[in-house]
Amino acid sequence: MEFLLFLVFLILLITLILLISVKNSFSSQLQVLQQKMDHLARDLVKLQSRTIEQTPVIKTEEKSVAPEKPIEQAIPVIIPVVEEKKEIVIEKVQIEEVPIAEPEVIQTPVEIIDYPVVEAAKAETKRPYIPPAPRKPGFFERNPDLEKFIGENLANKIGIGILVLGIGFFVKYAIDQDWINEIGRVFIGIACGGILIGVAHYMRKAFAAFSSVLVGGGIAILYLTIGIAFHEYNLFTQTAAFVLMVVITGFAIVLSLAYNRIELAVLAILGGFASPFMVSTGEGNYIVLFTYILILDVGMLVLAYYKKWNLVNIIAYIFTLILFGSWLAAKYEGNNVPMMQGAIIFATLFYLVFFMMNIINNIRNKTAFKSIEITLLLSNTFCYYAAGMIILDGDAGSDFKGLFTAALGIFNFIFAYTLYKNERVDRNLVFLLIGLVLTFISLAAPVQLEGNYITLFWAAEAVLLLWLSQKSGIRLMKLASLVVMALMIISLLMDWEQLYFGGMSDLAVIVNKAYITGLVVLASIAGTIYFLRFETSEYLEYVQPYRLILSIGGIILLYASQFFELQYQLPKYIDDFSAVLIVIGSYNMLFITGLLLAEKKLILPNQFRQFFAGWGVVAIASFLFFYHGETLTARNNYLQGFASITGFAFHYVYIALVLLISIITLRRVRQLKDFNEKTHNAYSWFYIMFFIFLASAELDHTVLLIGYSNPDSMYHIITQNHKIGFPILWGIASFLLIAIGLKTKKKHLRIISLSLLLVTLLKLFIVDIRGISEGGKIAAFISLGVLLLVVSFMYQRLKKLLLVDEPVLDNTQKEEEA
């Protein structure tokens, strides 16, 4: 039964050999055809260059003579004797390079006169002719003579397969008849294998493909014979059988180099990986197994140095990956420290061997890396990293995961730096290694560190990568810096969510992980914006949008860092929620003020600068529709003893900042190009009405703070102030507006003043006259009467002096006055 199993294995090997041999024969024929086509292309280029060199001389006799001289003079130039033409050449051109002893010198004047045309022809001959890529021929195109293909190519492969089967049947029959004892059977197998190899060696020069097939069959017979001798007859010990198979594998590798046949190398590597299982007894020792596989892979590394056989590398890599991965999944014990150490050592050695195996031939021959080789490099690196993380996943190795990640990045960095200095090395490999370095260095932080330390690491790395890219000229680092910057911001948001809203930690004021991490991230963004000023690469067109995005993102993160700190810390020290909102609102107004003051230094487009002009309206609207109500609540809570005066006191800070924002934005609005008189009047109405509302609200607060005694008196004090205090306040405001309007010759201010005065009078006589006290009635009427008389007097006296020439003012003067 076991003999049949080995026979099946043998058939599979032979089939593989046949397929590879057929492929190689096709490849060799294609190479011959390609060489012939290259020779034909070179001959064609030579013929074309000769015709190009001769053609301009003929053309110049017709074209160049005509523009220089009339036709009547061109005829005698050609007819005279040779001696006379020599004299003409000397007088015209005076070039000493031209004289030639042959009679064909007659053509030299024409060539010299039409010099630019000859130059163009010569320039054309310098351009290499690149033949188009040949179409891949089909099977019948490659083998037009089917009889020849079957007789020379296919018959030998089928024949060796049948021969091996025949030998196998003969040996089996002899064994069944007891003609041959165990030692004789093994000797026959070894002899048959040796004879096939000897015949192949004898025929290697005349029949290269056929001889390689014979060698493959001989090596397969040797593997089969040693396996049977160990398992069936126990003629060898396990160690002896194993050593013999190692020798056979080494011999096969040597033959593959000598014959330059990849199929022999494939057979050797397959037999090499099958050898441990052929001599296995079921009691495995992973150290012995992996040591053998490592030796086998080192042999393939030596082979890769001389031959660029990617198929051999792939087979060795896949079998090693399967064997090590299977053992890691089934037999590895994470808490076993010696086993962990052995596993990480073998994984590292396998990684180094396959790393060198995939690059050594390209570096030796200075050839470019193909996609399959880059894929193998990436796969090898990430499989090794995955294996390392699995090995270190236990309690004994969890503290070394970050160190392992960083060490892998450092290894690739050292190798990349070494190759980067060598200009003859393929740049794709260098950039691939640099990409691996950046990947593992960036992964080291989240693997080893926790929480905000990851963000801090990425914040430093983003700036460092940009700086290194500018110093080294490696463009890949710029992209890595951008990616790390995005990861840093995402990590910061996760830190804030965990620390500020997780409820699992009690953070100190300012000196805490969340706030400090935010400041470091802001410093990283600022540093990146600073270094982008020195960017001079081909990606310069993307630098300005990137700086803009960073600037806007930095502003948002700056606001968020202070906002989250305030909303986290304030409730611990202020019990009144309205007071907390007022303090946060004051911060909002302070932040807007800072933006307006630093507007010119910010990297923002004009659209954003125009948007800043509307911040005053936003600030006023937020006060009218939200913060004024919170101010009333904070005031009432303070008067009734439910809260401290902190919230109400902060509303003065809020109002001061709102007024400052209003002044700054009003100046910004006047600087806009589309600002006109109508816009100015609209802003004046809006701001003056807000100031009147603000003054009225503050009058309410002041009167209530002075006259408050108990909760029942609050309504009476507010009502009396609205009926008495508001008319007086509005009258004074109207008087001031008229005075300013008359003095500055601004009609819209006077209209606003008169409108306010009209509203005051209507309010006084329609609403306030009922229920007002006698003292209040007297004060209100007298004050308003006096104000009206003063206003009327000002109109009579000042209007003639200040506004007599107002109708004739031109537009330029109006704009200057505005």
Backbone hydrogen bonds, N-H to C=O, Kabsch-Sander energy under -0.5 kcal/mol:
donor,donor_aa,acceptor,acceptor_aa,energy
5,L,1,M,-1.9
6,F,2,E,-2.4
7,L,3,F,-2.1
8,V,4,L,-2.5
9,F,5,L,-2.3
10,L,6,F,-2.4
11,I,7,L,-2.5
12,L,8,V,-2.3
13,L,9,F,-2.2
14,I,10,L,-2.6
15,T,11,I,-2.7
16,L,12,L,-2.3
17,I,13,L,-2.5
18,L,14,I,-2.7
19,L,15,T,-2.5
20,I,16,L,-2.5
21,S,17,I,-2.7
22,V,18,L,-2.7
23,K,19,L,-2.3
24,N,20,I,-2.6
25,S,21,S,-2.8
26,F,22,V,-2.4
27,S,23,K,-2.6
28,S,24,N,-3.0
29,Q,25,S,-2.3
30,L,26,F,-2.5
31,Q,27,S,-2.4
32,V,28,S,-2.2
33,L,29,Q,-2.5
34,Q,30,L,-2.7
35,Q,31,Q,-2.5
36,K,32,V,-2.3
37,M,33,L,-2.4
38,D,34,Q,-2.3
39,H,35,Q,-2.4
40,L,36,K,-2.5
41,A,37,M,-2.5
42,R,38,D,-2.5
43,D,39,H,-2.5
44,L,40,L,-2.4
45,V,41,A,-2.2
46,K,42,R,-2.2
47,L,43,D,-2.4
48,Q,44,L,-2.4
49,S,45,V,-2.5
50,R,46,K,-2.1
51,T,47,L,-2.1
52,I,48,Q,-2.1
53,E,49,S,-1.9
54,Q,50,R,-1.7
55,T,51,T,-2.1
58,I,54,Q,-1.0
59,K,55,T,-1.7
60,T,56,P,-2.1
61,E,57,V,-0.9
62,E,58,I,-0.5
62,E,59,K,-0.9
63,K,59,K,-2.1
64,S,60,T,-1.5
65,V,60,T,-0.7
68,E,64,S,-0.9
69,K,65,V,-2.0
73,Q,70,P,-0.5
74,A,70,P,-1.2
75,I,71,I,-1.3
77,V,73,Q,-0.7
78,I,74,A,-0.8
78,I,75,I,-0.9
79,I,75,I,-1.5
85,K,81,V,-1.6
86,K,82,V,-1.7
87,E,83,E,-1.4
88,I,84,E,-1.8
89,V,85,K,-2.0
90,I,86,K,-1.8
91,E,87,E,-2.0
92,K,88,I,-2.2
93,V,89,V,-2.3
94,Q,89,V,-1.1
105,V,102,E,-1.4
106,I,103,P,-1.4
107,Q,104,E,-1.9
108,T,105,V,-1.4
111,E,107,Q,-1.8
112,I,108,T,-2.2
113,I,109,P,-2.4
114,D,110,V,-1.9
115,Y,112,I,-1.0
115,Y,113,I,-0.6
117,V,114,D,-0.5
118,V,114,D,-1.4
119,E,115,Y,-2.1
120,A,116,P,-2.1
121,A,117,V,-2.0
122,K,118,V,-2.5
123,A,119,E,-2.8
124,E,120,A,-1.8
125,T,121,A,-1.5
126,K,122,K,-0.9
126,K,123,A,-0.5
127,R,123,A,-0.6
127,R,124,E,-0.8
130,I,128,P,-0.6
142,R,138,G,-2.2
143,N,139,F,-1.8
146,L,144,P,-1.0
149,F,145,D,-1.9
150,I,146,L,-2.4
151,G,147,E,-2.6
152,E,148,K,-2.9
153,N,148,K,-0.5
153,N,149,F,-1.9
154,L,149,F,-2.0
155,A,150,I,-2.2
157,K,153,N,-0.8
158,I,154,L,-2.3
159,G,155,A,-2.6
160,I,156,N,-2.2
161,G,157,K,-1.7
162,I,158,I,-2.5
163,L,159,G,-2.8
164,V,160,I,-2.4
165,L,161,G,-2.2
166,G,162,I,-2.9
167,I,163,L,-2.8
168,G,164,V,-2.4
169,F,165,L,-2.8
170,F,166,G,-2.7
171,V,167,I,-2.7
172,K,168,G,-2.5
173,Y,169,F,-2.7
174,A,170,F,-2.8
175,I,171,V,-2.3
176,D,172,K,-2.6
177,Q,173,Y,-2.0
178,D,175,I,-1.2
179,W,174,A,-2.4
180,I,174,A,-0.8
185,R,181,N,-2.5
186,V,182,E,-2.2
187,F,183,I,-2.5
188,I,184,G,-2.7
189,G,185,R,-2.2
190,I,186,V,-2.6
191,A,187,F,-2.8
192,C,188,I,-2.9
193,G,189,G,-2.3
194,G,190,I,-2.6
195,I,191,A,-2.9
196,L,192,C,-2.4
197,I,193,G,-2.1
198,G,194,G,-2.7
199,V,195,I,-3.0
200,A,196,L,-2.3
201,H,197,I,-2.3
202,Y,198,G,-2.0
203,M,199,V,-1.8
204,R,201,H,-0.8
207,F,203,M,-2.6
211,S,207,F,-2.4
212,S,208,A,-2.0
213,V,209,A,-1.5
214,L,210,F,-1.9
215,V,211,S,-2.4
216,G,212,S,-2.2
217,G,213,V,-2.2
218,G,214,L,-2.5
219,I,215,V,-2.6
220,A,216,G,-2.2
221,I,217,G,-2.1
222,L,218,G,-2.0
223,Y,219,I,-2.5
224,L,220,A,-2.4
225,T,221,I,-2.6
226,I,222,L,-2.3
227,G,223,Y,-2.2
228,I,224,L,-2.2
229,A,225,T,-2.5
230,F,226,I,-1.7
231,H,227,G,-2.5
232,E,228,I,-2.1
233,Y,228,I,-1.4
235,L,229,A,-2.6
236,F,229,A,-0.5
241,A,237,T,-2.7
242,F,238,Q,-2.2
243,V,239,T,-2.6
244,L,240,A,-2.4
245,M,241,A,-2.1
246,V,242,F,-2.0
247,V,243,V,-2.3
248,I,244,L,-2.4
249,T,245,M,-2.4
250,G,246,V,-2.6
251,F,247,V,-2.6
252,A,248,I,-2.4
253,I,249,T,-2.1
254,V,250,G,-2.2
255,L,251,F,-2.3
256,S,252,A,-2.2
257,L,253,I,-1.8
258,A,254,V,-2.5
259,Y,255,L,-3.1
260,N,256,S,-0.9
261,R,256,S,-1.4
262,I,260,N,-0.5
265,A,261,R,-1.1
266,V,262,I,-2.4
267,L,263,E,-2.3
268,A,264,L,-2.4
269,I,265,A,-2.4
270,L,266,V,-2.4
271,G,267,L,-2.7
272,G,268,A,-2.5
273,F,269,I,-2.1
274,A,270,L,-1.8
275,S,271,G,-1.6
277,F,274,A,-0.6
278,M,274,A,-1.8
279,V,275,S,-1.6
280,S,277,F,-0.6
284,G,282,G,-0.9
289,L,285,N,-2.5
290,F,286,Y,-2.7
291,T,287,I,-1.9
292,Y,288,V,-2.3
293,I,289,L,-2.5
294,L,290,F,-2.4
295,I,291,T,-2.3
296,L,292,Y,-2.6
297,D,293,I,-2.7
298,V,294,L,-2.3
299,G,295,I,-2.0
300,M,296,L,-1.8
301,L,297,D,-1.9
302,V,298,V,-2.3
303,L,299,G,-2.1
304,A,300,M,-2.5
305,Y,301,L,-1.3
306,Y,302,V,-1.0
306,Y,303,L,-0.6
307,K,303,L,-2.6
309,W,307,K,-1.4
310,N,308,K,-0.8
313,N,309,W,-1.5
314,I,310,N,-2.7
315,I,311,L,-2.5
316,A,312,V,-2.5
317,Y,313,N,-2.5
318,I,314,I,-2.8
319,F,315,I,-2.5
320,T,316,A,-2.2
321,L,317,Y,-2.6
322,I,318,I,-2.5
323,L,319,F,-2.5
324,F,320,T,-2.7
325,G,321,L,-2.4
326,S,322,I,-2.4
327,W,323,L,-2.1
328,L,324,F,-2.5
329,A,325,G,-2.1
330,A,326,S,-2.1
331,K,327,W,-2.6
332,Y,327,W,-1.3
334,G,332,Y,-0.6
336,N,333,E,-1.4
337,V,335,N,-1.0
340,M,336,N,-2.5
341,Q,337,V,-2.6
342,G,338,P,-2.5
343,A,339,M,-2.7
344,I,340,M,-2.4
345,I,341,Q,-1.9
346,F,342,G,-2.5
347,A,343,A,-2.6
348,T,344,I,-2.0
349,L,345,I,-2.4
350,F,346,F,-2.8
351,Y,347,A,-2.3
352,L,348,T,-2.4
353,V,349,L,-2.4
354,F,350,F,-2.4
355,F,351,Y,-2.1
356,M,352,L,-2.4
357,M,353,V,-2.5
358,N,354,F,-1.6
359,I,356,M,-0.9
360,I,356,M,-2.6
363,I,359,I,-2.4
364,R,360,I,-2.1
365,N,361,N,-2.4
366,K,362,N,-1.1
367,T,362,N,-1.7
374,I,370,K,-2.2
375,T,371,S,-2.4
376,L,372,I,-2.1
377,L,373,E,-2.2
378,L,374,I,-2.5
379,S,375,T,-2.8
380,N,376,L,-2.8
381,T,377,L,-2.3
382,F,378,L,-2.6
383,C,379,S,-2.5
384,Y,380,N,-2.0
385,Y,381,T,-2.3
386,A,382,F,-2.5
387,A,383,C,-2.6
388,G,384,Y,-2.6
389,M,385,Y,-2.3
390,I,386,A,-2.0
391,I,387,A,-2.6
392,L,388,G,-2.3
393,D,390,I,-1.2
394,G,391,I,-0.6
397,G,394,G,-0.5
398,S,394,G,-1.3
400,F,397,G,-1.6
401,K,398,S,-1.0
404,F,400,F,-2.6
405,T,401,K,-2.4
406,A,402,G,-2.7
407,A,403,L,-2.6
408,L,404,F,-2.0
409,G,405,T,-1.8
410,I,406,A,-2.6
411,F,407,A,-2.5
412,N,408,L,-1.9
413,F,409,G,-1.9
414,I,410,I,-2.7
415,F,411,F,-2.2
416,A,412,N,-2.5
417,Y,413,F,-3.0
418,T,414,I,-2.1
419,L,415,F,-2.2
420,Y,416,A,-2.3
421,K,417,Y,-1.2
422,N,419,L,-1.0
423,E,421,K,-0.8
425,V,422,N,-1.3
429,L,426,D,-0.6
430,V,426,D,-1.3
431,F,427,R,-2.7
432,L,428,N,-2.1
433,L,429,L,-2.5
434,I,430,V,-2.4
435,G,431,F,-2.3
436,L,432,L,-2.0
437,V,433,L,-2.5
438,L,434,I,-2.6
439,T,435,G,-2.1
440,F,436,L,-2.6
441,I,437,V,-2.5
442,S,438,L,-1.9
443,L,439,T,-1.9
444,A,440,F,-1.5
445,A,441,I,-0.7
447,V,443,L,-1.9
448,Q,444,A,-2.3
449,L,445,A,-2.7
453,Y,450,E,-1.7
454,I,451,G,-1.2
455,T,451,G,-0.7
456,L,452,N,-2.4
457,F,453,Y,-2.3
458,W,454,I,-2.5
459,A,455,T,-2.3
460,A,456,L,-1.8
461,E,457,F,-2.3
462,A,458,W,-2.5
463,V,459,A,-1.1
464,L,460,A,-2.1
465,L,461,E,-2.8
466,L,462,A,-1.6
467,W,463,V,-2.2
468,L,464,L,-2.7
469,S,465,L,-2.4
470,Q,466,L,-1.7
471,K,467,W,-1.7
472,S,468,L,-3.0
473,G,469,S,-2.0
475,R,473,G,-0.8
477,M,474,I,-1.0
478,K,475,R,-0.9
479,L,475,R,-1.3
480,A,476,L,-2.1
481,S,477,M,-2.5
482,L,478,K,-2.0
483,V,479,L,-2.3
484,V,480,A,-2.8
485,M,481,S,-2.2
486,A,482,L,-2.0
487,L,483,V,-2.4
488,M,484,V,-2.5
489,I,485,M,-2.0
490,I,486,A,-2.2
491,S,487,L,-2.6
492,L,488,M,-2.3
493,L,489,I,-2.2
494,M,490,I,-1.9
495,D,491,S,-2.3
496,W,492,L,-2.6
497,E,493,L,-2.3
498,Q,494,M,-2.0
499,L,495,D,-2.9
500,Y,496,W,-2.5
501,F,496,W,-0.9
501,F,497,E,-0.7
507,L,505,S,-0.7
511,V,509,V,-3.6
512,N,510,I,-2.3
516,I,512,N,-2.3
517,T,513,K,-2.2
518,G,514,A,-1.8
519,L,515,Y,-1.9
520,V,516,I,-2.3
521,V,517,T,-2.3
522,L,518,G,-2.2
523,A,519,L,-2.2
524,S,520,V,-2.2
525,I,521,V,-2.4
526,A,522,L,-2.5
527,G,523,A,-2.6
528,T,524,S,-2.3
529,I,525,I,-2.5
530,Y,526,A,-2.1
531,F,527,G,-2.4
532,L,528,T,-1.9
533,R,529,I,-0.6
533,R,530,Y,-1.1
534,F,531,F,-1.4
535,E,532,L,-1.3
540,L,537,S,-1.1
542,Y,539,Y,-1.6
543,V,539,Y,-0.6
543,V,540,L,-0.9
544,Q,540,L,-0.9
546,Y,542,Y,-1.8
547,R,543,V,-2.9
548,L,544,Q,-2.3
549,I,545,P,-2.6
550,L,546,Y,-2.5
551,S,547,R,-2.5
552,I,548,L,-2.6
553,G,549,I,-2.9
554,G,550,L,-2.9
555,I,551,S,-2.3
556,I,552,I,-2.3
557,L,553,G,-2.6
558,L,554,G,-2.5
559,Y,555,I,-2.3
560,A,556,I,-2.7
561,S,557,L,-2.6
562,Q,558,L,-1.5
563,F,559,Y,-2.5
564,F,560,A,-2.9
565,E,561,S,-1.3
566,L,562,Q,-2.3
567,Q,563,F,-2.8
568,Y,564,F,-1.4
569,Q,565,E,-2.3
570,L,566,L,-2.7
572,K,569,Q,-1.2
573,Y,569,Q,-0.5
573,Y,570,L,-1.8
574,I,570,L,-2.5
580,V,576,D,-1.7
581,L,577,F,-2.2
582,I,578,S,-2.1
583,V,579,A,-2.3
584,I,580,V,-2.4
585,G,581,L,-2.5
586,S,582,I,-2.4
587,Y,583,V,-2.0
588,N,584,I,-2.3
589,M,585,G,-2.3
590,L,586,S,-2.3
591,F,587,Y,-2.6
592,I,588,N,-2.2
593,T,589,M,-2.3
594,G,590,L,-2.3
595,L,591,F,-2.2
596,L,592,I,-2.3
597,L,593,T,-2.3
598,A,594,G,-2.2
599,E,596,L,-0.8
601,K,598,A,-0.9
602,L,598,A,-0.8
602,L,599,E,-0.9
604,L,602,L,-1.5
608,F,605,P,-0.6
609,R,605,P,-1.5
610,Q,606,N,-2.5
611,F,607,Q,-1.4
612,F,608,F,-1.7
613,A,609,R,-0.7
613,A,610,Q,-0.6
614,G,611,F,-1.6
615,W,612,F,-1.9
618,V,614,G,-1.9
619,A,615,W,-2.9
620,I,616,G,-2.4
621,A,617,V,-2.7
622,S,618,V,-2.4
623,F,619,A,-1.6
624,L,620,I,-2.6
625,F,621,A,-2.5
626,F,622,S,-1.2
627,Y,622,S,-2.2
628,H,623,F,-2.4
630,E,626,F,-1.6
631,T,627,Y,-2.0
632,L,628,H,-2.1
633,T,629,G,-1.9
634,A,630,E,-2.5
635,R,631,T,-2.6
636,N,632,L,-2.5
637,N,633,T,-2.5
638,Y,634,A,-1.8
639,L,635,R,-2.6
640,Q,636,N,-2.2
641,G,638,Y,-1.1
642,F,637,N,-2.7
643,A,637,N,-1.2
649,A,645,I,-2.9
650,F,646,T,-2.1
651,H,647,G,-0.7
651,H,648,F,-0.7
652,Y,649,A,-1.2
653,V,649,A,-0.7
654,Y,650,F,-2.2
655,I,651,H,-2.4
656,A,652,Y,-2.4
657,L,653,V,-2.2
658,V,654,Y,-2.2
659,L,655,I,-2.5
660,L,656,A,-2.2
661,I,657,L,-2.6
662,S,658,V,-2.3
663,I,659,L,-2.2
664,I,660,L,-2.4
665,T,661,I,-2.7
666,L,662,S,-2.1
667,R,663,I,-1.7
668,R,664,I,-2.1
669,V,665,T,-2.7
670,R,666,L,-1.6
671,Q,667,R,-0.8
671,Q,668,R,-0.7
672,L,669,V,-1.3
675,F,672,L,-1.2
680,H,676,N,-2.4
681,N,677,E,-2.4
682,A,678,K,-2.4
683,Y,679,T,-2.5
684,S,680,H,-2.2
685,W,681,N,-2.5
686,F,682,A,-2.3
687,Y,683,Y,-2.8
688,I,684,S,-2.6
689,M,685,W,-2.2
690,F,686,F,-1.9
691,F,687,Y,-2.6
692,I,688,I,-2.4
693,F,689,M,-2.4
694,L,690,F,-3.0
695,A,691,F,-2.7
696,S,692,I,-2.3
697,A,693,F,-2.5
698,E,694,L,-2.3
699,L,695,A,-1.9
700,D,696,S,-1.9
701,H,697,A,-2.1
702,T,698,E,-2.6
703,V,699,L,-2.5
704,L,700,D,-2.3
705,L,701,H,-2.5
706,I,702,T,-1.8
707,G,703,V,-2.7
708,Y,704,L,-1.6
709,S,710,N,-0.6
713,S,710,N,-1.1
714,M,710,N,-0.6
714,M,711,P,-0.7
716,H,712,D,-0.6
717,I,713,S,-2.2
718,I,714,M,-2.1
719,T,715,Y,-2.4
720,Q,716,H,-2.3
721,N,717,I,-1.9
722,H,718,I,-2.0
723,K,719,T,-1.6
724,I,720,Q,-2.3
725,G,720,Q,-0.6
725,G,721,N,-0.7
726,F,721,N,-2.1
728,I,724,I,-1.5
729,L,725,G,-2.9
730,W,726,F,-3.2
731,G,727,P,-2.2
732,I,728,I,-2.4
733,A,729,L,-2.4
734,S,730,W,-2.5
735,F,731,G,-2.4
736,L,732,I,-2.4
737,L,733,A,-2.3
738,I,734,S,-2.2
739,A,735,F,-2.4
740,I,736,L,-2.5
741,G,737,L,-2.8
742,L,738,I,-2.8
743,K,739,A,-2.2
744,T,740,I,-2.8
745,K,741,G,-0.7
746,K,741,G,-1.6
747,K,745,K,-0.7
749,L,746,K,-0.6
750,R,746,K,-1.2
751,I,747,K,-2.1
752,I,748,H,-2.1
753,S,749,L,-2.3
754,L,750,R,-2.6
755,S,751,I,-2.4
756,L,752,I,-2.5
757,L,753,S,-2.4
758,L,754,L,-2.3
759,V,755,S,-2.3
760,T,756,L,-2.2
761,L,757,L,-2.2
762,L,758,L,-2.5
763,K,759,V,-2.6
764,L,760,T,-2.4
765,F,761,L,-2.5
766,I,762,L,-2.2
767,V,762,L,-0.5
767,V,763,K,-1.7
768,D,763,K,-2.7
769,I,764,L,-0.7
770,R,767,V,-0.6
772,I,769,I,-0.5
777,K,773,S,-2.7
778,I,774,E,-2.4
779,A,775,G,-2.4
780,A,776,G,-2.7
781,F,777,K,-2.4
782,I,778,I,-2.5
783,S,779,A,-2.1
784,L,780,A,-2.3
785,G,781,F,-2.6
786,V,782,I,-2.6
787,L,783,S,-2.2
788,L,784,L,-2.5
789,L,785,G,-2.3
790,V,786,V,-2.5
791,V,787,L,-2.6
792,S,788,L,-2.6
793,F,789,L,-2.5
794,M,790,V,-2.5
795,Y,791,V,-2.2
796,Q,792,S,-2.1
797,R,793,F,-2.6
798,L,794,M,-2.4
799,K,794,M,-0.8
799,K,795,Y,-0.9
801,L,797,R,-0.7
802,L,798,L,-2.9
803,L,799,K,-2.1
806,E,803,L,-1.3
808,V,805,D,-0.7
809,L,806,E,-1.4
814,K,810,D,-1.7
815,E,811,N,-2.4
816,E,812,T,-2.1
817,E,813,Q,-2.7
818,A,814,K,-2.6
